[in-house]
Amino acid sequence: MLQALLSCGCDVDGLDPVYLRTMSDRQLTDYFGIPGLVQRYSSEYTSLLLGGPLLFDSNTGAVLETLRSYGIGLGLVTSSSSELTSIILAQCGFLEFFNGCTVTFSDCLRIKPNPDPILLALDKLSASHEATLFVGDSESDIIASRAAGVAFAQAGWSIDGIDHLGGRVPDMILSSINDILKHTCCDFSK
């Protein structure tokens, strides 16, 4: 996120990335004072997501389609704004996979590491705790997952890598997005 803002000419020294993710489009533009920032930022961020080891790789669409074809409900829980999340998912071509369940910071009073966003996603998907796998890449993700009572898989391909969980041990480590398919028929209960 910070790299994309830097590419847009924003001074991000000393800014908390978690706080930045919770800003609405207007707040981002007002804060940095750069007209058209949201469109430029979303384009830069999408390029980073698609071009690097962040969240999405060239197989992401195929994996999401395969999971959907198996009848597996897909949800997205993020601390980003709903506007930015929708723009990025649309630019990546993944919006259709999460139409029924996208939970952003504005959907809950408390964001991750609180479990509320995950619990809301479970409710939207009518999913059980035992049959749910939460894939994440940060300490707040694993804390929220544990508090929500769902299994946690570390997105080992993420920019944060597997060393940013605050000493917590995931239920599984996925080295690539394709590894999710190996666990679609598994019981994720602990």
BELPEBEL-V879092 format. One record per pair of residues at least 4 apart in sequence whose C-alpha atoms are under 7 Angstrom apart, sorted by the first residue. I is the first residue (numbers start at 0). J is the second residue. D is the distance in whole Angstrom. If there is no record, write none. Layout:
BEGIN
I;J;D  I;J;D
END
This chain:
BEGIN
0;4;6  0;44;7  1;5;6  1;11;7  1;16;7  2;6;6  3;7;7  3;40;6  3;43;5  3;44;5  4;8;7  4;9;5  4;40;6  5;9;5  5;10;7  5;11;7  7;39;7  7;40;6  9;31;6  15;19;6  16;20;6  17;21;7  18;22;7  20;78;6  20;79;4  20;80;7  21;78;6  21;79;5  21;80;5  21;104;6  22;26;6  22;27;6  22;80;6  23;27;6  23;80;6  24;28;6  24;37;6  24;82;7  24;83;7  25;29;6  26;30;6  27;31;6  28;32;5  28;33;6  28;34;6  28;36;6  28;37;7  35;39;6  36;40;6  37;41;6  38;42;6  39;43;6  40;44;6  41;45;6  41;83;7  41;86;7  41;87;6  42;46;6  43;47;6  44;48;6  45;49;6  45;87;6  45;90;7  45;91;7  46;50;6  47;51;6  48;53;5  48;54;6  48;55;6  49;55;6  49;56;6  52;56;7  52;156;6  52;157;6  52;158;6  53;156;7  53;157;4  53;158;5  54;157;6  55;59;6  58;62;6  59;63;6  59;176;6  60;64;6  60;93;7  61;65;6  62;66;6  62;177;6  63;67;6  63;96;7  64;68;6  65;69;6  66;70;7  66;71;5  67;71;5  67;72;7  72;124;6  73;96;7  73;97;6  73;100;7  74;97;6  74;100;5  74;101;6  74;120;6  75;97;6  75;100;6  75;101;5  75;102;6  76;101;6  76;102;5  76;103;6  76;116;6  76;117;7  77;102;6  77;103;5  77;104;7  78;103;6  78;104;5  78;110;6  78;111;7  79;83;7  79;84;6  79;103;6  79;104;6  80;84;6  80;103;6  80;104;6  80;105;7  81;85;6  81;103;5  82;86;6  83;87;6  84;88;6  85;89;6  85;94;7  86;90;6  87;91;6  88;92;6  88;93;5  88;94;5  89;93;6  89;94;5  94;98;6  97;101;6  100;120;6  100;123;6  100;124;7  102;106;6  102;116;6  102;120;6  104;110;6  107;115;7  107;116;6  109;113;6  109;115;6  110;115;7  110;116;6  111;116;7  111;139;6  111;140;7  111;143;6  112;139;4  112;140;6  112;142;5  112;143;4  113;143;5  114;118;6  114;143;4  114;144;7  114;146;6  114;147;5  115;119;6  116;120;6  117;121;6  117;147;7  118;122;6  118;147;6  119;123;6  120;124;6  121;125;6  121;126;5  121;127;7  122;126;7  126;130;7  126;131;7  127;131;6  128;148;6  128;149;5  129;149;6  129;187;6  129;188;5  130;186;6  130;187;6  130;188;7  131;149;6  131;150;7  131;187;6  132;149;6  132;150;5  132;151;6  132;152;7  132;187;6  133;144;7  133;149;7  133;150;6  133;151;5  133;152;6  134;151;6  134;152;5  134;153;6  134;154;6  135;140;6  135;152;6  135;153;5  135;154;5  136;140;7  136;153;6  136;154;5  136;157;6  136;159;6  136;160;7  137;141;7  137;159;7  137;163;6  137;164;6  138;142;6  138;163;6  138;164;4  138;165;6  139;143;6  140;144;6  141;145;6  141;151;6  141;164;7  142;146;6  143;147;6  144;148;6  144;149;5  144;150;7  144;151;6  145;149;6  150;170;6  150;187;6  150;188;6  150;189;7  151;169;6  151;170;5  151;171;7  152;169;6  152;170;6  152;171;5  152;172;5  152;173;7  153;161;7  153;169;6  153;171;6  153;172;5  153;173;6  154;172;7  154;173;5  154;174;7  155;160;5  155;161;5  155;172;6  155;173;5  155;174;5  155;175;7  156;160;6  156;174;6  156;175;6  159;163;6  173;178;6  173;179;7  174;178;7  179;183;7
END
